[in-house]
Amino acid sequence: MSTGEELRRLAESIIDSYEGRVITIHSLMSQAHEVLAAYRAEISEMIDEVRSNLACSQSLRRKDFDAMVGDVLERHRMIEEEAAGYLSHFRREEEVMIGRLRQIVAQGRQPPFDDVEFIRAEVLERQKKRELNVISILKRFQVEQLELKIGLRKLLDKGEAVRVKDLKTMLRAIRSQQSESNQTLFAFLDDFDLMRSRVQGQWRQVSRLSV
């Protein structure tokens, strides 16, 4: 087998492996998004129950309740839409990249081995950046949903003894978290992911040296 043919097969193998990874990652991220969407449905039921309790205990009108919680729920809706957009963008961009790489190979261009390695490193780097974008927004969605669920659960535990001031206190705490503390948390989580990736990369290098 000629060197050119070997390089062509190596390039095809890299692309096949890359495409398989894209499909797997997209599937896992889509499942995570679906779980969070189901979680949203649970929160919606909790909100309905809190609204009902306040209607009984405080005669709070539905439209007044909805106006109070509207901005918090709108933020969640926007984050969910952003996550869905990132997922679509991830799959679309990766499919374009895979198509371009396959076209290069199909045209019979035989890059040197170093160029093949460069292509592999380049596409994986681009893929990683897109992965982190999706993961970051999913983490935001998950954390903020969990905070809202905890707050609603505390209100529900009060039953019909719940008061409007309890709802206002909970919403004020949620808004404070969204504007300040969560940003620090998300930055910490992103830094942790970056550190973990670096450690894994260093470990792979050590493993190759020890073979």
N, C-alpha and C positions, 0 to 999 in steps of 0.2 A: 504494500500500500504506500502511495506517495506521501511525502510530508504534507503537501497541500490538502490531500484527502483526509489525512489524520486531523489537520487543523479544522477542516470543515465539519467533520464529525464531532470534534470537541466543542466547536461553537454551537452546533445543533443540540448537543447534550446540555450545555450550559443554559440555552434558551428553554429547552424542555423542563429542566429543573426549576428555572426561574418562573415559568408559567405555572407549574404545579404549586409552587410556594404562593404565588399570587392568589390562585383559586382557594387554597387552604386558608390563607389569612383573611381573604374577603368573606369566606363562609363563617369563620369564627367571629369576625367583627359584626357580621350581620346577625348572628345568633345573639351576641351580646346586646345589640341594639333592640332586638325583638324582646329580650328579657326586660330591658328597661322600659319598653313601651307597655308591657304587661304590668310592670310595677306602677306605671302612671295610671293605669286603669284602677288599680287598688287604691291609689291615693285619691282618685276621683270619687270612689265610693266613700272614703273616709270624710272627704269634704262635704258630701251630701248629708252624711250623718251629723256632722258638726253643725251644718246649716239648720238641719231639722231641730237639733237640741236647742240652738239659740233662738229659733222661732218660738219654741215652747217656753223657754225660760225667760227670754228677754223681749219677745214679740219682735224680733229683728226681721225686717222684711228681706225677701230674697234678693231684690235688686241692691239693697244696701250691703248685704253680705258679699255679694258678687263684686261690688265696687271696692270693697275693702281688700279682697284677696286677688283682685284682677291683675295687678302688676306682677305679683309673685308667680301666678300661673302663666301669665304671658311670657315671662322670662324662661320658664321651663319649656314652653312650646317652641320658643325661638331656638333654645339650645338643642332640642330634639331635631328640629328642622336642619340646624347647622350640622349635626352629626350625620343625618341622612345625606346631606349634600356632600360632606367629606367622603362618605362611603362610595357614593356614585362617582365622585371625582377620582378617588383612588383606583377604582376598577377601570374607569375610562382611560386614565393616563397610563396605567400599566398595559392595557391592551394595545394602545398606540405604540408604546415602547417595544413590546413583543413583536408587533407587526413590522416595525422598522428593522429590528434585528434579523428577523426571518427573511426580509427582503434583501438585506445585505448578503446573507449566506446564499440565497437563491440566485443572486446575480453572479455568483461565482467568484466574488472577491475573496482572496485568500490572505487575510492579515497575518503578520508574523505572530508567533506565540505570545510575545509580550503585549501585543495589541489585544489579543483575545483575553488575556488576563486583565488588561485595563478595562475592557468592555464589561467583564464580569464584576470588577470592583465598582465601576461607575454605576451600573444599573442597580446593584445592591444598595449603594449609598442613597440613590434617588428613592428607591423603594422604602428604605428605612425612614427617610424623612416623611414620606407620605403616611407610613404606618404610625409614626409618632403623632402626626396631626390628628388622625382618627382616634387613636388611643386617648389623647389628651382631652378631646371634646367628650368622649364617652365617660371619662373619669369625672369631668365637671358635672355631667348629667347625673351620674350615679350619686356623687357626694351631695349635690343639692336636693335630689329626690329624697335621699335618706334623712337629711336634716328636716325637710318638710314633713316626712312621715313621722319622725319622732315628735315634732311639735304637735301634729294632729292627734297622735296617740295620747299625749298628755291632756289635750282638750277633751277627748272622748272618755278618758278615765274619770272625768268630772261628771259625766252624764248630763242630766238636765240641770245640774247645779252650775254649769259653765256660764260665764258672764262675758259680755262684749269686751270688757277690759282684759280678760284672759286672752281672747283672740288677738286684740291689738298688741299685747305684750309679745305673744308668739310671733306675729308678723314683723314686729320691730326687730326682734332677735334674728329672724331669717334674713331680713334686708341688710342688717349689719354684717352678718356672715358673708353674704353675697358680695358686698362691696369691699370687704377688708380681709378677713381671716382666710377665706377660701382661696384668694389669690396667692397667699403665702403657702397654703397647703398644696395647691396645684404646682407651684414652682418647686416645692420640695419633692413631690412625686416625680416630676419630670427629671429633676437632678438625680433622684434615686435610680430611675430607669437608665439614665445616661451612665451613671457609675457602674451599674450592673452590666451593661453592654461592654464597657471598657474592661471590666474584670474578666468577663467571659472571653473577650478577644485575647487578653494576655494569657489566660489559661490555655487557650488553644495553641498559642505560640510555644508555651512551655511544653505542652504535650507533644508537639511535633519534634522539638529538640530532644526529648527523652526517648523517642522511638529508636 
